[in-house]
């Protein structure tokens, strides 16, 4: 892969992470409940970490033409997606409110991120580039699992509240 193409991919990745972070911060601003604020803040903080990592990689690639070795420390696989979805969060989000809309939009962002990073990890021969994109893809999968579990919980609550369950 050429240097120009790699830099373009990194630029798109940074922009994608910034959009996700902005969405989570906006959702955090729109909620009054502290547990829900904390949920969105954690997601926004993760996206900021990804931005920082990608920006460092971008600068390293601009300077040296290669990715930096291991500038990220935590293990994305260690994150257990359902752990954050306690009843305090599930019960405080209105299925028709802004937070629910943000969750639906965020699912789209996270699906795109997972796909983008997985594809880049597959395409590259550079071990450090493969490592960073694999790590990011895995991390974004945890976000996706959290958001999808939350959306499913909201939908089930609406169905129950409105007697939409089939007999």
Secondary structure, DSSP 8 states (H G I E B T S, - for coil): --HHHHHHHHHHHHHHHHHHHHHHHHHHHH---HHHHHHHHHHHHHHHHHHHHHHHHHHHHHHHSS--S----S-GGG--GGGG--HHHHTTS-TTSHHHHHHHHHHHHHHHHHHHHHHHHHH---HHHHHHHHHHHHHHHHHHHHHHHHHHHHHHHHHHHTT----
